[in-house]
Amino acid sequence: MSNMELLASGMKLLVCGMGVVYVFLVVMIVSINLMSVLLRPWADKFEPKPAAPAGPAAGKSEAELAAAAVAAVALHRGR
């Protein structure tokens, strides 16, 4: 077997291997999208909607927030 024949068979193997990987990825993407479409009606049963998150400043007044910010800056500068 000459070097050119070995190189040609290596290139055939390379193309076949990359083709198999490409086809697998396309099939995987299509199947994921298909499952997404098929399972969308039951999404609420499996994954309930999260409650609205409360902000970090829930129930705090402006003065309390300003005092906390001043204390944090003073603590940081004291280090």
C-alpha positions as CSV (number, residue, x, y, z in Angstrom):
1,M,0.0,0.0,0.0
2,S,1.5,3.3,-1.0
3,N,1.4,6.5,0.9
4,M,-1.2,8.0,-1.4
5,E,-3.6,5.1,-0.9
6,L,-3.1,5.4,2.9
7,L,-3.8,9.1,2.7
8,A,-6.9,8.5,0.6
9,S,-8.3,5.9,2.9
10,G,-7.6,8.1,5.9
11,M,-9.5,11.0,4.3
12,K,-12.4,8.7,3.5
13,L,-12.5,7.6,7.2
14,L,-12.3,11.3,8.3
15,V,-15.2,12.3,6.1
16,C,-17.3,9.3,7.1
17,G,-16.6,10.0,10.8
18,M,-17.5,13.7,10.6
19,G,-20.6,12.8,8.6
20,V,-21.8,10.4,11.3
21,V,-21.2,13.0,14.0
22,Y,-23.0,15.7,11.9
23,V,-26.0,13.4,11.3
24,F,-26.2,12.5,15.0
25,L,-26.2,16.1,16.0
26,V,-28.9,17.0,13.5
27,V,-31.1,14.1,14.7
28,M,-30.5,15.1,18.3
29,I,-31.5,18.7,17.7
30,V,-34.6,17.7,15.8
31,S,-35.7,15.2,18.5
32,I,-35.2,17.8,21.3
33,N,-37.3,20.4,19.4
34,L,-40.0,17.8,18.7
35,M,-40.1,16.8,22.4
36,S,-40.4,20.4,23.3
37,V,-43.4,20.9,21.0
38,L,-45.0,17.7,22.2
39,L,-44.6,18.3,25.9
40,R,-45.5,22.0,25.9
41,P,-49.2,21.4,26.9
42,W,-48.0,19.5,30.1
43,A,-45.3,22.0,31.1
44,D,-47.3,23.5,33.9
45,K,-47.8,20.1,35.5
46,F,-44.1,19.2,35.6
47,E,-42.7,22.7,36.2
48,P,-44.9,25.1,38.2
49,K,-44.5,28.8,37.6
50,P,-42.3,30.4,40.2
51,A,-43.7,33.0,42.6
52,A,-42.6,36.6,42.0
53,P,-39.4,37.1,43.9
54,A,-39.4,39.7,46.6
55,G,-36.8,42.3,46.2
56,P,-33.8,42.6,48.6
57,A,-35.3,45.8,49.9
58,A,-38.8,44.5,50.6
59,G,-40.2,46.4,53.6
60,K,-37.2,48.7,54.0
61,S,-37.4,52.4,54.1
62,E,-35.0,54.8,52.2
63,A,-33.4,55.8,55.5
64,E,-32.7,52.2,56.5
65,L,-31.2,51.5,53.1
66,A,-29.0,54.6,53.2
67,A,-27.8,53.7,56.7
68,A,-26.9,50.2,55.6
69,A,-25.0,51.5,52.6
70,V,-23.0,53.9,54.8
71,A,-22.2,51.2,57.3
72,A,-21.0,48.9,54.5
73,V,-18.7,51.5,53.1
74,A,-17.3,52.3,56.6
75,L,-16.7,48.6,57.2
76,H,-15.0,48.2,53.9
77,R,-12.7,51.2,54.4
78,G,-11.9,50.0,57.9
79,R,-10.2,46.9,56.7
